[in-house]
């Protein structure tokens, strides 16, 4: 009996090894991603994805040459606004859809009819978007192409905006499929990251975070290549990470994952080349600060917090990163203490948001979906740790990767503190779980040793396929459940 059972298990393992091919996971990703993404693109009301109105304006502004945006001073409010010129018809659409505000707000048939009836007027308006105007515009190009093609084809503003969403989804699917096809290992972690409900919601909208996650996944996949045999792939990974950093500089430390493995020759020359890639983002920051930078938001008058080194009887009406930086310089220990304390208090909240608190952090999923996706991410991570590359990887490589990943988390949290937290406060305000999804694919490098797997390359692929199965099951569940959730909340 035991021999028969052993023979059966061997045949089953052989079958799994035969089916475990990256192209099959690519096919599953394209099928689920296209179906779920299309549902979200057409069911989510325009503007009911976090920051989508200003992101739409940023993409549309490129059609009017608004590469940098500009500042406008309000003579009566004595405030400076930073934004772009955009078409008044696209602004009108999301204004109609958000007539009752953001969150779990139902869209009435009258609103839908009014939004669909908006027509091109060939008029433009200035839209204040001090946050998104600082993003390097390259990753908005799919949306801009969709918006431009829609106008050339004579589509209505409503259909043109939906076409822009579809183009963003198509670009994300292309990057995700390429990542799964080109990665040497880490397929389970990549698949789970790309199929998370939050990732799919961002990818099927004008929010640039979906493109950042797709670009990061593709860069991580390219970095798994052999640096001696495929140097071109690693150069492409560095270029993709450069684009990510030019959009959001706090991810800059991820660029130096290109040093792995540390045993490769000419490491110092490679370090110099990677450091030079940090120059374009620095130039972009200087230019955009000179041309279009303005306070991210204005607040009612408030007194500074305990970290403020100056007089505490002052009143502030905005958040200035330079003022918060002064507080950190006066209290250097706070730069480490604030992120640690915040993660200790809110780690599970951020994980839940990263999995999928959609809309403007207003659309929550059933509890079983959070548990299912949590298990899927854990299985994918364990599978990646077990089925890594055949060659031995040193503890130094794993240590550097862990240091860069943790450093990126720290940089994101401190950037939010500097830009969004009231001056001198001893807490961090404004962090959302989706900010960490760009970092998630790079956990594939946080592992020493050669990876454990029975025998051959097929065995390692089989383990990753098994590790990806929970994510496949959850992706199938999302395909069935998400439309019902959105239909119940918004319609």
LINLINVEN-V807492 format. One line per field, one symbol per residue. ss: DSSP state (2 for helix, 1 for strand, 0 for the rest). phi: phi as a letter, one per 30 degrees, with the letter a starting at -180 (. if undefined). psi: psi as a letter, one per 30 degrees, with the letter a starting at -180 (. if undefined). Layout:
ss: ???
phi: ???
psi: ???
This chain:
ss: 02222222222222222220022222222222222222222220000000022222222222220000011111000011111111122222222220000000000022222222200000011111000222002222222222222222000022222222222222222222222222000022222222202222222000002222222222222220000000222222222222222220222222222220000000222222222222222222222222200000011111000000000000011100222222222200022222222222222222222222010000100022222222222222222222000000002222222222222222222222222200000000000022222222222220000000000022222222222222222222222222222222220
phi: .dddddddddddddddddddbeddddddddddddddddeddccdeejcceideddddddddddciddciacbccdcdhbccbabdbdddddddddddcecjcjdcdcdeddeddddddbdchcbbccdbddddddddeddeedddddddedddiddeedddddddddddddddddddddddcddaiddddddddceeddddddcbdddddddddddddddddddddddcbdddddddddddddddddbeededdeddddddddddhdddddddddddddeddddddddddcbdaedacbeebdddddddcdccdccbacceddddeddddbddddcdddddddddbeddddddddlcdichbccceedddddddddddddddddddcdddddcdddddddddddddddddddddddddcbceeidcaccjdbeddcdddeddddcdadidicadicedddddddddddeeddddddddedceeddddddcb
psi: eeeeeeeeeeeeeeeeeefikefeeeeeeeeeeeeeeeeeefekkkfgkkgeeeeeeeeefffggiefalkkkjfefhlkkkalklkfeeeeefeefgegllaikkjleeeeeeeffklkfglllkkjifefffkkgeffeeeeeeeeeeeefglleeeeeeeeeeeeeeeeeeeeeeeeefkflgeeeeeeefgkeeeeeeegafkfeeeeeeeeeeeeeeffljfefifeeeeeeeeeeeeeefejffgeffegfffkkffklheeeeeeeeefffeeeeeeeeeeeeegklkelkllklklaffkfakgglkkglkjeeeeeeeeefiffffeeeeeeeeefgeeeeeeeeeijabhhfjlllefeeeeeeeeeeeeeeeeeehalelkklfeeeeeeeeeeeeeeeeeeeeeeeffkkkgkhlkkgkkfffffefefffffikllfkkkjcaeeeeeeeeeeffeeeeeeeeeeeeeeeeeeeeef.
